Amino acid sequence: QVQLVESGGGLVQPGGSLRLSCAASGRTFRIYDMGWFRQAPGKEREYVAHIRRRSQNAYYADAVKGRFAISLDNARNMVYLQMNSLSPEDTAVYYCAADTTGRGPAFNGDAWGQGTQVTVSS
């Protein structure tokens, strides 16, 4: 099993930046890809970004492309999400996820963190 714990959420003003972190533990050798999703109030959970563990190729949803950056520290089993130029539409609970299936090419998250709240408001 893989356990994931997010941190770094909070309140930020529009136009500001925030960096989320996710620590993976347990059977981390099973992880192929890691990613971030988010869920805003009253909406379904949506894909944000993911990164391939071996190649470190990164992929993004159109809504965040150019503003968010996902990165991976394999040695520390950490994944990060740098969020810039935040807007109120980015307000959501952000979830870290791991894909241990390796089915690819799409991200198939089968391990999830508990989520961290990001609120963008003045």
N, C-alpha and C positions, 0 to 999 in steps of 0.2 A: 504493500500500500504506500501511497504517496500522500503526505500531508503538506498543505500550503497555508501560509499565514501572510496576509497583506498588512501593510502599514503605510502611513504617509498621507492619508486623506485629511480633509479639513475644509475650512472656509477660505475662499480666495476671491478677490475682486475680479470683475471682468477685465480681460487683457492680461491677467496675471499668469503665473506658472506654478506648477506643483509637480512633485516627483513621487510616484508610488513605488513601493518596494514589495517584493514577494519572496519569502524564504521557503524553499522546498526541503523536506526531510523525508526520512523513510527510504523506500526503495527508489532513490532518485536515478539509479542506473537504468531504470525502465523508461525514463522520460525521453521522448523523441522531440517534441515541440512544447513550447510554453506560450501562453497567450493571455490576453486581457479581454474581458467582456464588461458590459455595463448594463444597468437596468434603472431607468428613470421611473418615477412614480406613475403608475397607471399604464406603463408600457411594457412590452416584452423585453427580455434580455437580448442585447445585440452585441455582435462581434465588434471589437475595436482593433486588435492587432495580434499577430503572433510571430514567433521567431523560431527558426529551426535550430536545434541544439548543436548539430554538427557543423553546418555551413554558416550559421548565424545570419542566414538570409531572413529579412524582415518583410512583413506584409501588413497592409493597413486597410481599414475601411475608408471609403471615400470621404466620409464626414470628418475624419481626423488627419488625413494625409497632408503632410506639410506642417502640421502643428504638433503632432505627437511623435515620440521616438521610443521604440522598444529596444532594450538591450539586455544582454545575458552575461552573467559571470558564472561560467561553468565550475570554476574552482570552488566558489562559495555557494553554489546552488541557489543563486539569486537571479531574479528577473526584475527589470525596472521599466517604468513607463514615465518618461518625461513629457509633461503636458504643458504646452505653451499657448499663448493667445487664447486663453480659456474664455468661454462665453456661458451665459446662463443655460444654454442648451446642452452643455456638457455636464450639468448637474445630474448625478446618478450615484448609485452604489456600484463600485468597480470591483470586479471579481477576477482573481488570478486563476488560471486553469492550466492543467498539464495534459498532454496527449501521450498516453503510454501504449496506444494501440499500434501506432506506426502504419496505419492503413493508408494515409495520405491520398492525394496531395492536400486535400482540405484538412483543416484542423478539426480533430475529434477529441474534444475535452472530456476526459473521464475521471479527472480529479479536480476538485474545486476548493477554493478558499472560502472563508466566511464573508468576505466583502469588506470594503472600506468606503465610507461616505465621502463624496466630493460635492461640495456646494459652491457654486459660483454666483455670487451676489454682491451688490454694492450696499 
